[in-house]
Amino acid sequence: QNLFDFYNIVYPNSPWLLDNERFIWQNFSNPLQSKEENAIWLLYDENENLIGQNIFIFYNLSVGNKVYRGFCSTNLIVKPGIVGKGYGHAMISKNETFDGIAYAVGITPASIRAFVKRGWIYIADAKMMSRIINPFPNLKYLKMPLWKIILAYPIIKILNFITNISARLLAPKKIDGISYSKIVSFESSWDKIWDSYLKDFAIYFKRTSETLNYKYFKRKDANHNVLLFKKDEKPIGYAVYRLSVNEIRKIQLGRIVDIVYDPSLGLELLTYMIRVLKENLLHEKIDGIVAIAATDEIARAFRKNGLYLSRVQPAIIKEEDFSIEDLRGRFKNLWYITLGDSDLDNYW
């Protein structure tokens, strides 16, 4: 209860954090987490008052074709009024004591500065891609003044009309020999297939059936839809999407959460997969669509479907027995990031 009281102070507009089932799912049900490991570190003052926390999500990371224990830092925060007094740095220092790779994705500029000061490497390869469908709730969510919303509204509507026509022409409606179906679990026999499709990336989380089933089928506060794509009965990719509702900010988004595809089939396959996801989401009452493109090449597939650059999706990692500069020289791409790679899909 003390922790939830703390959340009411530091996250007053985030009631989903008070969902007990979601809390247990994230912090105690991860199959990669041993009984001895604690995913939550709490910071108390001299009067035993809770003043800060750092939460981790456990992943297995492939870095340079070597498997590491990954610790994704999420929700590092201290109470208002004590920011800048070194408490955050103390928790980062504790973070660095883990036996494995410590990292974070989607962190704030203030957190980035704190991590970089301690020698972590900032990476800005991935891009947040978005499609505004209903301008008003999106622009309001971005805290844009009303007069700017009024000016931007007709411009966005016109651009949407143009991109709708463009997407119909550029994104294939179907590809001969390729089919897809909805699945309700991942099979262990597919694990090596996902690895083979991501081999050109220096860093990615290991997509095993155990991890994927935990992430997308055992969570009770969000309904993930998973599509498996096949060619000649062999899996050539999967895609995860869901409806995301923020009751406080009055906006509903379609999230393209995770997507893995056979790169030997080129961007035509990825563009087709994104089109399928987009059309499924457009059947819902959504105000926009969001996704992450790990590379500029992948971003092109999103643009062909009418999604455009929203902002850089920052990531940060602590080098261990590897060098980011060396990895860039050895691999075609650096880090495969989607909304499923950290806490980016864990809340509303």
Sequence and secondary structure as in RCSB ss.txt:
>XXXX:A:sequence
QNLFDFYNIVYPNSPWLLDNERFIWQNFSNPLQSKEENAIWLLYDENENLIGQNIFIFYNLSVGNKVYRGFCSTN
LIVKPGIVGKGYGHAMISKNETFDGIAYAVGITPASIRAFVKRGWIYIADAKMMSRIINPFPNLKYLKMPLWKII
LAYPIIKILNFITNISARLLAPKKIDGISYSKIVSFESSWDKIWDSYLKDFAIYFKRTSETLNYKYFKRKDANHN
VLLFKKDEKPIGYAVYRLSVNEIRKIQLGRIVDIVYDPSLGLELLTYMIRVLKENLLHEKIDGIVAIAATDEIAR
AFRKNGLYLSRVQPAIIKEEDFSIEDLRGRFKNLWYITLGDSDLDNYW
>XXXX:A:secstr
 HHHHHHHHH TT GGGG HHHHHHHHH  TTS TT  SEEEEE TTS EEEEEEEEEEEEEETTEEEEEEEEEE
EEE TT TTSSHHHHHHHHHTTSSSEEEEES  HHHHHHHHHTT EEE   EEEEEESSHHHHHHHTT  HHHHH
HHHHHHHHHHHHHHHHHHHHS S  TTEEEEEESS  GGGHHHHHHHTTTEEEEE   HHHHHHHHHS SSS  E
EEEEEETTEEEEEEEEEEEEETTTTEEEEEEEEEEE GGGHHHHHHHHHHHHHHHHHTS  SEEEEEESSHHHHH
HHHHTT EEEEE  EEE  SSS HHHHHHHSSEEE   GGGSSTTS  
